[in-house]
Amino acid sequence: MQLGLNCIIAGIVSVILASCYHRPISSLFSLTAEFESGFVFYGLSGGGLLAGLGVVITVFGFIRSPCPSRNNRLIPSLITLIILILFFFMSLFSFFNSTDPQHISPNETVSV
């Protein structure tokens, strides 16, 4: 179960970095727009795969007979997981509220 929770935590961190902080990371490492889009794609894909693997491992850990002494070691991981989930929603909310819509002047055209 501990490995499953750690995989879920790593997946959430990857999704947070790829979805909310891809611009600061790409400017920190001087990535081009192509590499930035690749970072977002692979970050979201890898995070989803890690979190899915973590869910499967955790479910199989719960199916096995529980050991009472293991619950003490799971509490820090569960607290970390809950904090990361809250941080994800706060980051996502602030990301959507911080982006300024691009205003088009009357003489500009939009090409798709």
C-alpha positions in Angstrom: 0.0 0.0 0.0 2.8 2.4 0.8 4.2 2.0 -2.8 0.8 2.6 -4.2 0.3 5.8 -2.2 3.8 7.0 -3.3 2.9 6.4 -6.9 -0.3 8.4 -6.5 1.7 11.2 -4.9 4.2 11.2 -7.7 1.4 11.2 -10.3 -0.3 14.2 -8.7 3.0 16.1 -8.5 3.6 15.4 -12.2 0.1 16.6 -13.1 0.4 19.8 -11.0 3.8 20.7 -12.6 2.5 19.9 -16.1 -0.8 21.6 -15.9 -0.2 24.7 -13.7 3.5 25.4 -13.7 4.6 24.6 -17.3 5.3 28.2 -18.2 7.6 28.9 -15.3 9.4 25.6 -15.8 9.8 26.2 -19.5 11.2 29.7 -18.9 13.5 28.4 -16.2 15.0 25.8 -18.6 14.6 28.0 -21.7 12.4 25.5 -23.5 10.9 26.2 -26.9 7.2 26.1 -27.4 7.5 22.6 -28.9 9.3 21.2 -25.9 6.9 23.0 -23.6 3.9 21.3 -25.2 5.8 18.0 -25.0 6.5 18.6 -21.3 2.8 19.2 -20.7 1.8 16.1 -22.7 4.3 13.8 -21.1 3.7 15.3 -17.7 0.0 14.7 -17.9 0.3 11.3 -19.4 3.0 10.1 -17.0 1.1 11.5 -14.1 -2.0 9.8 -15.1 -0.2 6.5 -15.6 1.6 6.8 -12.2 -1.6 7.7 -10.4 -3.5 4.8 -12.0 -0.8 2.4 -11.2 -0.8 3.7 -7.6 -4.6 3.2 -7.4 -4.2 -0.4 -8.6 -1.4 -1.2 -6.1 -3.3 0.4 -3.3 -6.5 -1.5 -4.0 -4.6 -4.8 -4.1 -2.9 -3.8 -0.8 -6.3 -3.2 0.8 -7.6 -6.6 -0.6 -4.8 -8.4 1.2 -5.2 -9.1 4.9 -4.4 -5.8 6.7 -1.6 -5.7 9.2 -2.3 -3.4 12.2 1.2 -2.1 12.5 1.3 -0.9 8.9 -1.4 1.8 9.5 1.0 3.9 11.5 3.3 4.2 8.5 0.5 5.1 6.1 -0.7 8.1 8.0 2.1 10.5 6.8 1.6 9.4 3.2 -2.2 9.9 3.5 -1.7 13.4 5.0 0.8 14.2 2.1 -1.8 12.9 -0.4 -4.6 15.0 1.0 -2.4 18.1 1.1 -1.3 17.6 -2.5 -4.9 17.2 -3.7 -5.8 20.4 -2.0 -2.8 22.1 -3.5 -3.7 20.8 -6.9 -7.2 22.4 -6.7 -5.8 25.7 -5.3 -3.2 25.8 -8.1 -5.8 25.0 -10.8 -8.2 27.6 -9.5 -5.4 30.3 -9.3 -4.2 29.3 -12.8 -7.6 29.8 -14.4 -8.2 33.1 -12.6 -4.7 34.5 -13.3 -4.7 34.2 -17.0 -5.7 37.5 -18.7 -7.9 37.1 -21.8 -6.2 38.4 -24.9 -8.2 41.4 -26.1 -8.3 41.9 -29.9 -8.1 45.5 -31.1 -10.8 46.5 -33.6 -8.4 46.4 -36.6 -7.0 42.9 -35.9 -8.2 39.6 -37.4 -8.2 36.2 -36.0 -6.8 33.4 -38.1 -7.4 29.8 -37.1 
